Amino acid sequence: MQALFLNGRLIKAARALLGWSQTDLAEQTSISLSTIRRIETISSNPNKSTQKLLIQCFEQNNLVINADDTETHIKLKHSYTSG
């Protein structure tokens, strides 16, 4: 399994998939709004504990995060209902 790596571009894309603002993400993760803004606008890389919180939050909200040899990918988890 490849290591997952999130950067500002991916975090912004994940928020867009969820329809969340930076404030929404801060509230969902307990990460400060200023930290989220800094990561997204300066493209600084979140530390490991921040990445872990973000990944857990995104996965709990139906995003699939995976990595290949060169990139980390984020997409919405498809849910199928019968009936």
Secondary structure, 3 states (H helix, E strand, C coil): CCCCCCCHHHHHHHHHHHCCCHHHHHHHHCCCHHHHHHHHHCCCCCCHHHHHHHHHHHHHCCEEEEECCCCEEEEECCCCCCC
